[in-house]
Amino acid sequence: MAVSSNMMPLGTKAPHFKLIDTVSNELKSLDDMKSGIATVVMFLCNHCPYVKHINHELVKLANQYLQKGISFIGISSNDIIKYPEDSPERMKEIALELKYPFPYLYDETQETAKAYNAACTPEFYIFDKNLLLVYRGQFDNSRPGSEIIVTGKDVKNALENILHGKEVDQNQIASIGCGIKWKH
């Protein structure tokens, strides 16, 4: 069943976190990874068809904007007892296989997902240089099974506005995807 983003209020300060990077096996904090331009925090997972649908374009977009000084952080918060495909070991495999150019962090306690009021995968949050939320919502309007080409245009538009010192359009569309698999 598809779930929509909760749409954290714009202007919210990015909640701090310190999580294990599944590739390097090191603890990484938001402060370690943030950018002086913009920071994109993404809730992803391995098994979700909505994430799989955008992965190729997401890697391309992240590579493009990392060169412009924007940082990207992927986080998976799913319950791995019920969804073993989302385990840290599998996260590392997926990150290496898809050549994720960003850290792919495991939120074992699910506290980070709760702090961000995350609801689904994929879900995108863009924070400015002061770590204030300027964008939250969808990658673009393509969905699995739709005829719409994946472009990442919603995230791209927000990043371009930031890079050019313009306001990010506040008319933002919630992401739709697989609900985060909460522990009970």
N, C-alpha and C positions, 0 to 999 in steps of 0.2 A: 504494500500500500504506500503510495507516494505521500510525503509529508512536506510541508512548506516551512521556510525559515520563520523564526519568531521576530526578526527585524529589531535587533538591539537599537536603542535610540541613538541617532547621530550625535556626535560630540562626546560620547562615552569614552572615558580613558580606558585603554587596553588593559584588561586584567592580567596581572603578572602570572607567569608560570615558569616552572623548571621541570623539564621532562627528559626522558631517555631518548636519544637519537638512535633509532634501530639500526642504522648503518654503521656509525662509529662506536656505538655502545657508550657514548659519553652523555652526561647530564648537560642539557643546554637550556639556558633561560631566555626569556623574551629580551632582556637587556643585552645578552650576548649577541643576539641575532638581528636586532632592530636596525633600521636604516635611518640616516639623517634626512631622507627624502620621503619615503613611504614604506610601510611594512604590510605585506599581505599575509593574513593568517587564514588558513584553509582547513576545514574539517573534511577529511577524506576517509576512505577505507578501501580495502582490496576487493571485496565481493560485490559491491553495489554496481548494478548496470548503469546507473546515472554517472558514476565516477568513471567507469570504464569507457563510457561514451565520449568523455571530454579529455581523457588522459593524454592522448597524443598532442592535441592542440595546447593543453595546459603546459606541457613540457616545453613546447615551442615558445609560448608566450613568456613563461618564466625565464627561459634562456635569453630572450630578447630584452626583457626589462631588468634582469640582473645586471646586464652590461650598462644600464642607465642608473645604477645605484639603488635600485629598489630591492628590498629583501622579501623572500617568500619562505613561509613556514607551513609545512603540512603536519596535521595532527590526526591521529585515529584514536577514537575513544570507545570503540565498541566492546561489548562483553565477549571475550574470546572463548569463554566456556561454551556459550551457545553458538558462536561464530568463529571456530578455530581458524578459518581462512584469513581472519584479521589479526592473527597472532603476530608478535614482534618479529619472529623468524620469517614469516611469510611477508611481513611489511618490508623487511630488508631485501628479500628476493625480488619483490615487485619494484622497489625503489631502484635496485641495480638493473633489473631487466628493462625497465622503462627509462632508465637514465635520469631519474628525478634530479634536477640540479639544485634542489633545496633539501633541508633536513626533513625527515619523516619521523615524527615523534609519536611515542606511545603514551597515551593518557590512561594509565591503568586504573587510577582511582575515579576517573570520570569527572574530577573536580574542575578541570580546565573547561571541558564542554559545558558544565553547569555554569561556570563563571561567565562564559560567553553567551549563555542562553542558546546554545547551538541545538538545532532540532534535526538536521538532516545532513546527508552527504550527497553531493558536494555542497559546501556552504562557504562563502567568501566574505571576509572582513578586511577592509583596507583602512589603515591608520596613517595619519599624516606624520610629519617629523616630530611632533609633540605627543605622538601616540594617542591622538584623538580620532575617533571613528568618523570617517568621511564617506564610506561606502559599505553597504552590506547587502547581500542578495546573490543573484544568479551570475553565472559565468557568461551566459548568453541565453537566447530563447530556444536553443536546440535541445531536443530530448530524444532518448532512445526510441527508434521507430518513426520519428518525425522525418520529414523530407528536408528539414532545415539544416544547413551546413554549420558545423561547429566552428566558431570564429573567436569566441571569448570577448565579443565586442563590448559587453557591459563593463567587464573588468578593465579592458583596454581603454575605453573612453574615460573612466575614472582616473586611471594612471596617467593618461595623456594630459588631462586637465591639471593634475597635480604637477607634472613635469613642466607645464607651461604657465604655472602660477594662477590658474583659473579655478573658480569654484567648481566643485563636483556637483553635478545635477542631483538634486535631492529627490527627484522622482525615480525611485529605485524599485525593482521588481524582486520579490522574494524568490529564493532558490527553491527548487523542488527536487526531491530525491528520496533515498531510502532513509527512514527514521533512524536516528542513532539507537543502537541496541543497548538499552540501559540494563544494568544489573538490578536484580530485585531483591 
